[in-house]
Amino acid sequence: MIGVYLTHPQVLVDASIPVPEWGLSETGRTRLLAIRQRPWVRSLAGVVSSAERKAKEAAAILAEAAGVEFRTAAEMGENDRSATGFLPPPEFEKAADWFFANPQRSFHGWERAVDAQARIVAAFDAALEGWPPERPIAFVGHGAVGTLLKCHLAGLAISRSGDQPPRGGNIFAFRLSDRRLLCDWTPVETFTGEFG
């Protein structure tokens, strides 16, 4: 069976409130509502979400479709960027490039990439400890830590080359029995959950 890691899709950007409190935009919500009847969604036996609002809103849609409860894990939160607060998109992209290119260093007080990776990997491992490999599970979180987790599962160095496509709402899948990656980031619209 498979597990998936889903990044929340588009959010309502509001520079006046902390980023962890941003919710899904109508576009982001619509993208997830459109996949509710997919077999891979309906087959989920568990959903684990970051505690940030946008991730919880995305997790709730998947969990409701699967008929399961979702649980949160604060350690799955996005890399801590509170030291700089909101950055306009061009500045944020430059900062993100630096974050991935310098994993052992902090960008103006941000959580270091190596620390964020250790945190998300530990949360992932804890969630899967004792989880039966025949029960599909979804993790719902964020782009940067999702990329750090994917790099870890692939045995690759931290790099932004492994980052998701723009807009969020992307998935990578892994085999539960050995946690081997089964696919790279795939938009939710085209992800089938089928692997030969």
C-alpha positions as CSV (number, residue, x, y, z in Angstrom):
1,M,0.0,0.0,0.0
2,I,1.0,3.6,-0.4
3,G,1.3,6.7,1.7
4,V,1.1,10.2,0.3
5,Y,2.4,13.6,1.2
6,L,0.1,16.4,0.1
7,T,1.0,20.1,0.2
8,H,-1.9,22.5,0.8
9,P,-3.0,24.3,-2.3
10,Q,-3.5,28.1,-2.8
11,V,-4.1,30.2,0.3
12,L,-5.6,33.5,1.2
13,V,-2.5,35.7,1.5
14,D,-2.9,38.4,4.2
15,A,0.3,40.1,5.3
16,S,-1.5,41.5,8.4
17,I,-1.9,38.0,10.0
18,P,0.8,35.4,10.9
19,V,1.3,32.9,8.0
20,P,0.3,29.8,10.1
21,E,-3.1,31.3,10.4
22,W,-3.7,31.7,6.6
23,G,-6.6,29.6,5.3
24,L,-7.2,28.0,1.9
25,S,-8.4,30.3,-0.9
26,E,-11.6,29.4,-2.8
27,T,-9.3,28.1,-5.6
28,G,-7.3,25.9,-3.3
29,R,-10.5,24.5,-1.7
30,T,-12.1,23.9,-5.1
31,R,-9.1,21.9,-6.2
32,L,-9.3,19.5,-3.3
33,L,-13.1,19.2,-3.4
34,A,-12.8,18.1,-7.0
35,I,-10.8,15.0,-6.0
36,R,-13.0,13.8,-3.1
37,Q,-14.4,10.8,-5.1
38,R,-11.0,9.5,-6.3
39,P,-10.4,5.9,-5.2
40,W,-7.1,6.8,-3.5
41,V,-8.8,9.5,-1.4
42,R,-11.7,7.2,-0.4
43,S,-9.3,4.4,0.6
44,L,-7.4,6.5,3.1
45,A,-7.3,4.9,6.6
46,G,-5.6,7.8,8.2
47,V,-4.8,11.5,7.7
48,V,-2.1,13.4,9.6
49,S,-1.9,17.1,9.3
50,S,0.3,20.0,10.3
51,A,-1.4,22.2,12.9
52,E,-1.4,25.2,10.6
53,R,-4.8,26.3,9.5
54,K,-4.4,25.8,5.7
55,A,-3.1,22.3,6.2
56,K,-5.9,21.4,8.6
57,E,-8.5,22.7,6.2
58,A,-7.0,20.6,3.4
59,A,-6.8,17.5,5.7
60,A,-10.4,17.9,6.7
61,I,-11.5,17.6,3.1
62,L,-9.6,14.4,2.6
63,A,-10.6,12.9,5.9
64,E,-14.3,13.6,5.4
65,A,-14.2,12.0,1.9
66,A,-12.5,8.9,3.4
67,G,-14.8,8.8,6.4
68,V,-11.9,9.1,8.9
69,E,-10.8,11.6,11.5
70,F,-7.6,13.5,10.9
71,R,-5.1,14.2,13.6
72,T,-2.5,17.0,13.8
73,A,1.2,16.9,14.5
74,A,2.7,20.4,15.3
75,E,6.1,19.1,14.4
76,M,4.9,18.9,10.7
77,G,4.6,22.7,10.5
78,E,6.4,24.6,7.8
79,N,9.9,25.9,8.4
80,D,9.8,28.7,10.9
81,R,10.2,32.0,9.0
82,S,8.7,34.2,11.8
83,A,12.0,36.1,12.2
84,T,11.4,38.0,9.0
85,G,7.6,38.0,8.9
86,F,5.8,38.2,5.6
87,L,8.1,38.7,2.5
88,P,6.6,39.8,-0.8
89,P,6.8,36.9,-3.4
90,P,10.0,38.0,-5.2
91,E,11.9,38.5,-1.9
92,F,10.4,35.2,-0.6
93,E,11.6,33.2,-3.6
94,K,15.2,34.6,-3.2
95,A,15.0,33.7,0.5
96,A,13.8,30.2,-0.2
97,D,16.6,29.7,-2.7
98,W,19.1,30.7,0.0
99,F,17.4,28.5,2.6
100,F,17.8,25.4,0.4
101,A,21.3,26.3,-0.8
102,N,22.6,26.8,2.7
103,P,21.0,24.1,4.8
104,Q,23.4,24.5,7.7
105,R,22.8,28.2,8.1
106,S,19.9,30.4,9.1
107,F,18.5,33.0,6.7
108,H,18.0,36.1,9.0
109,G,16.8,34.0,11.9
110,W,14.8,31.4,10.0
111,E,14.9,27.8,11.1
112,R,17.8,26.1,9.4
113,A,16.9,23.6,6.6
114,V,18.8,20.8,8.5
115,D,16.7,21.4,11.6
116,A,13.4,21.6,9.7
117,Q,14.3,18.3,8.0
118,A,15.2,16.6,11.2
119,R,11.9,17.8,12.7
120,I,9.6,16.7,9.8
121,V,11.4,13.3,9.4
122,A,10.9,12.6,13.2
123,A,7.2,13.6,12.9
124,F,6.8,11.4,9.9
125,D,8.6,8.4,11.5
126,A,6.5,8.8,14.7
127,A,3.3,8.9,12.8
128,L,4.2,5.7,11.0
129,E,5.5,3.8,14.0
130,G,3.3,0.8,14.3
131,W,1.1,1.9,11.4
132,P,0.0,-1.2,9.4
133,P,1.5,-1.1,5.9
134,E,-1.7,-2.3,4.4
135,R,-3.6,0.8,5.5
136,P,-3.1,3.9,3.2
137,I,-2.3,7.1,4.9
138,A,-2.0,10.8,3.9
139,F,0.2,13.5,5.4
140,V,-0.9,17.0,4.7
141,G,1.6,19.8,5.1
142,H,3.7,22.4,3.4
143,G,6.1,22.8,0.5
144,A,9.5,23.4,2.1
145,V,9.3,20.7,4.7
146,G,7.6,18.4,2.2
147,T,10.6,18.9,0.0
148,L,13.0,18.2,2.9
149,L,11.1,15.0,3.6
150,K,11.2,13.9,0.0
151,C,14.9,14.6,-0.2
152,H,15.4,12.4,2.9
153,L,13.2,9.6,1.5
154,A,15.1,9.7,-1.8
155,G,18.5,9.7,0.0
156,L,19.4,13.0,-1.6
157,A,21.1,16.1,-0.3
158,I,18.9,19.0,0.6
159,S,18.2,21.0,-2.6
160,R,15.5,23.2,-4.0
161,S,15.7,21.2,-7.2
162,G,13.5,18.7,-5.4
163,D,10.9,21.4,-4.6
164,Q,7.2,21.2,-5.7
165,P,5.8,23.1,-8.7
166,P,4.2,26.5,-8.0
167,R,0.7,26.9,-6.5
168,G,0.9,24.0,-4.0
169,G,-1.6,21.2,-4.1
170,N,1.0,18.6,-5.1
171,I,1.6,15.1,-4.0
172,F,4.4,12.6,-3.8
173,A,3.8,9.0,-2.9
174,F,5.8,6.4,-1.1
175,R,5.5,2.7,-0.5
176,L,4.5,2.0,3.2
177,S,6.4,-1.2,3.5
178,D,9.9,0.3,2.9
179,R,9.1,4.1,2.5
180,R,10.5,4.1,-1.0
181,L,9.4,7.0,-3.2
182,L,7.0,6.0,-5.9
183,C,6.7,9.3,-7.7
184,D,7.9,12.9,-7.7
185,W,5.6,15.8,-7.0
186,T,2.4,15.5,-9.0
187,P,-0.5,17.9,-9.1
188,V,-3.6,16.7,-7.2
189,E,-5.6,17.0,-10.5
190,T,-3.5,14.3,-12.2
191,F,-2.5,12.0,-9.3
192,T,-4.1,8.6,-9.6
193,G,-2.6,6.7,-6.7
194,E,-2.0,3.7,-9.1
195,F,1.5,2.2,-9.3
196,G,2.3,-1.0,-11.1
